[in-house]
């Protein structure tokens, strides 16, 4: 897990928008969540997190096609400790593993 999260960054997520919307409420923990068309706002201590996403072409590896969503994270007024704590939970929740 990272020890530092910048105020703004993008991630390439291997999921559909429907999956993202299903997982997002659990990934923000106890924080309230306001979802609108392709964006969401999460109030956090000292500020907020704005999330914006867009679909990207699927990643193709041989016969495997992985859906892709590009997600922009924009923290506003949120200190580094709060960002790290939030993102550690978020990342752990969003992990999907295989066997």
Backbone bond lengths (Angstrom), bond angles and torsions (degrees), N, CA, C in turn:
res aa  C-N    CA-C-N  psi(-1)  N-CA   C-N-CA  omega(-1)  CA-C   N-CA-C  phi
1 X - - - 1.448 - - 1.527 109.27 -
2 X 1.303 114.25 147.99 1.456 119.36 -178.30 1.525 111.59 -75.69
3 X 1.313 115.54 152.82 1.464 121.91 176.60 1.524 111.25 -99.51
4 X 1.333 116.60 -9.11 1.457 121.35 -177.65 1.525 108.80 -142.01
5 X 1.305 116.33 134.45 1.457 121.85 174.62 1.520 107.18 -127.23
6 X 1.331 117.76 122.81 1.463 119.83 179.76 1.527 110.73 -67.34
7 X 1.316 116.23 167.78 1.468 120.56 179.64 1.521 111.76 -66.26
8 X 1.327 117.48 -28.05 1.462 120.92 -179.97 1.521 109.85 -141.77
9 X 1.329 115.95 136.28 1.466 121.20 176.25 1.521 108.60 -162.88
10 X 1.329 115.60 164.41 1.455 121.75 177.16 1.516 109.68 -118.70
11 X 1.335 114.10 151.02 1.457 120.75 176.65 1.522 109.40 -132.46
12 X 1.305 114.03 146.22 1.451 122.69 174.90 1.528 106.07 -98.03
13 X 1.316 117.07 108.55 1.462 121.86 -176.28 1.537 109.42 -101.78
14 X 1.309 117.11 134.77 1.462 122.02 179.52 1.521 109.69 -89.63
15 X 1.321 115.72 74.74 1.458 120.83 179.70 1.531 109.63 -159.31
16 X 1.300 115.39 164.17 1.460 120.81 173.35 1.530 108.48 -85.37
17 X 1.305 116.48 167.17 1.464 119.39 176.82 1.533 110.15 -63.95
18 X 1.326 116.98 -37.79 1.470 120.13 178.71 1.529 111.09 -61.55
19 X 1.324 117.54 -43.22 1.470 120.68 177.73 1.528 110.28 -64.07
20 X 1.330 116.87 -46.19 1.466 122.41 178.66 1.526 110.13 -54.01
21 X 1.325 117.33 -47.51 1.462 120.92 -178.15 1.524 112.04 -67.73
22 X 1.314 116.68 -28.76 1.462 120.50 176.80 1.524 110.81 -72.40
23 X 1.329 117.81 -39.99 1.462 122.72 -176.38 1.525 113.49 -82.06
24 X 1.327 117.47 -29.42 1.464 121.54 -170.83 1.528 114.56 -56.13
25 X 1.329 120.74 -45.72 1.471 118.78 -179.67 1.535 113.47 -57.46
26 X 1.310 118.19 -39.02 1.455 120.54 177.98 1.517 112.88 -72.72
27 X 1.340 116.47 -31.59 1.465 121.08 -176.87 1.525 112.88 -70.55
28 X 1.341 117.80 -23.03 1.469 119.85 -179.84 1.527 111.57 -91.20
29 X 1.324 116.99 3.35 1.464 120.57 176.45 1.520 111.71 66.08
30 X 1.323 115.65 -132.16 1.465 121.10 -177.75 1.525 112.94 -85.67
31 X 1.320 117.77 -3.71 1.472 120.60 -177.99 1.526 110.14 -68.68
32 X 1.340 116.90 141.66 1.463 119.28 175.13 1.529 109.51 -65.01
33 X 1.299 116.45 154.88 1.459 121.19 -176.23 1.525 108.85 -137.39
34 X 1.310 116.54 127.93 1.465 121.90 176.48 1.525 107.18 -116.67
35 X 1.334 116.55 111.13 1.457 121.47 -177.48 1.517 109.50 -104.21
36 X 1.333 114.75 132.97 1.464 122.48 173.82 1.521 107.15 -126.21
37 X 1.308 117.51 -170.41 1.459 121.46 -179.24 1.532 110.40 -63.46
38 X 1.326 115.98 110.72 1.470 124.08 176.93 1.520 114.95 55.92
39 X 1.313 115.86 27.96 1.459 120.18 173.35 1.524 109.50 -157.91
40 X 1.316 114.75 160.32 1.467 120.66 178.89 1.520 108.53 -149.83
41 X 1.329 114.72 155.62 1.460 121.42 176.50 1.512 108.51 -126.81
42 X 1.339 114.43 134.86 1.462 121.69 179.70 1.526 107.71 -124.81
43 X 1.343 119.26 108.77 1.469 120.09 175.23 1.525 109.67 -66.89
44 X 1.322 115.67 133.74 1.463 122.22 178.20 1.520 108.78 -132.10
45 X 1.340 118.30 161.01 1.463 119.78 178.68 1.533 111.55 -53.94
46 X 1.317 115.69 123.41 1.460 121.58 178.76 1.513 115.00 88.60
47 X 1.319 118.72 -12.49 1.461 119.43 -177.59 1.514 112.41 179.12
48 X 1.331 115.16 -135.81 1.461 119.27 -177.36 1.522 110.47 -157.12
49 X 1.325 113.88 165.11 1.452 122.52 173.12 1.518 107.03 -116.20
50 X 1.323 116.19 126.69 1.457 121.50 173.15 1.520 107.94 -104.23
51 X 1.303 116.68 131.43 1.455 123.12 177.53 1.522 108.59 -117.46
52 X 1.309 116.12 130.98 1.462 121.24 175.34 1.522 106.94 -132.03
53 X 1.327 116.59 140.04 1.457 118.58 -178.57 1.517 110.89 -138.22
54 X 1.343 113.02 157.40 1.454 121.09 176.67 1.526 108.17 -145.79
55 X 1.302 115.90 148.90 1.454 120.24 177.93 1.521 109.23 -76.07
56 X 1.323 116.00 147.78 1.454 123.23 177.03 1.525 107.65 -127.59
57 X 1.331 117.21 161.49 1.466 118.98 177.24 1.528 110.79 -58.02
58 X 1.310 115.41 145.82 1.466 120.83 -179.92 1.529 109.86 -61.54
59 X 1.327 115.55 148.52 1.458 121.35 174.29 1.529 106.04 -88.84
60 X 1.326 116.34 127.44 1.454 121.70 -177.28 1.520 108.99 -112.99
61 X 1.328 115.27 122.42 1.464 122.09 177.56 1.526 105.96 -126.85
62 X 1.317 116.34 100.77 1.460 119.99 -175.25 1.518 109.67 62.39
63 X 1.312 116.70 -122.80 1.458 120.77 178.97 1.534 113.17 -90.72
64 X 1.322 116.78 -0.53 1.467 121.49 -177.97 1.524 110.15 -91.78
65 X 1.311 116.26 131.05 1.473 122.36 175.56 1.526 107.95 -117.97
66 X 1.324 116.67 119.61 1.464 121.91 179.25 1.525 109.50 -107.03
67 X 1.333 116.97 124.13 1.464 118.12 176.38 1.522 109.42 -65.19
68 X 1.328 116.73 154.64 1.475 119.97 -178.85 1.519 109.88 -134.71
69 X 1.317 113.49 140.10 1.454 122.63 174.11 1.523 106.59 -131.10
70 X 1.320 117.26 127.45 1.462 121.25 176.37 1.524 106.45 -94.88
71 X 1.332 116.63 120.30 1.464 121.99 -175.86 1.521 109.22 -115.81
72 X 1.314 116.07 127.72 1.470 122.17 176.25 1.520 108.79 -101.09
73 X 1.335 116.06 126.21 1.454 124.17 176.73 1.526 107.24 -103.35
74 X 1.323 117.88 125.13 1.467 122.11 179.25 1.530 108.13 -131.44
75 X 1.337 116.25 102.88 1.462 121.14 176.26 1.528 108.42 -85.94
76 X 1.310 116.65 134.22 1.469 121.57 178.13 1.522 108.61 -125.14
77 X 1.330 116.53 117.61 1.460 121.54 177.58 1.513 114.71 72.17
78 X 1.318 117.88 16.27 1.462 122.48 -176.66 1.525 108.61 -105.63
79 X 1.327 117.15 123.65 1.462 122.27 -178.95 1.522 113.06 -67.92
80 X 1.311 115.27 161.04 1.461 122.25 -177.62 1.534 112.51 -57.00
81 X 1.325 118.33 -44.51 1.469 120.43 -179.62 1.522 111.56 -60.32
82 X 1.310 116.47 -42.58 1.470 120.82 179.03 1.519 110.56 -67.20
83 X 1.338 117.46 -41.08 1.468 120.69 177.74 1.529 110.67 -60.47
84 X 1.329 116.70 -46.12 1.462 120.67 -179.22 1.529 110.17 -62.60
85 X 1.313 117.31 -46.85 1.472 121.33 -178.86 1.546 110.32 -61.27
86 X 1.330 115.97 -45.79 1.459 119.80 -179.95 1.521 111.27 -63.75
87 X 1.331 117.56 -47.90 1.457 121.45 -175.47 1.523 112.54 -69.42
88 X 1.316 118.38 -31.43 1.469 119.92 175.96 1.527 110.11 -61.77
89 X 1.324 116.49 -45.57 1.462 119.96 178.12 1.530 109.87 -65.62
90 X 1.328 116.28 -46.97 1.460 122.14 -178.94 1.532 110.29 -56.35
91 X 1.329 116.69 -49.77 1.465 120.68 -178.70 1.517 112.21 -63.50
92 X 1.314 117.20 -41.80 1.457 120.73 179.44 1.536 110.14 -63.31
93 X 1.325 116.93 -42.30 1.448 121.21 -179.86 1.531 111.62 -65.40
94 X 1.311 116.28 -38.99 1.467 121.10 -175.48 1.528 113.68 -80.23
95 X 1.330 118.21 -9.66 1.463 119.50 -179.72 1.517 109.89 -62.22
96 X 1.303 114.63 133.62 1.458 121.20 174.47 1.515 106.03 -124.92
97 X 1.289 116.00 127.37 1.462 118.50 -176.64 1.508 112.14 -119.33
98 X 1.285 112.95 165.17 1.455 119.96 176.01 1.517 108.83 -115.63
99 X 1.266 116.43 176.21 1.438 119.40 -177.07 1.441 114.37 -117.32
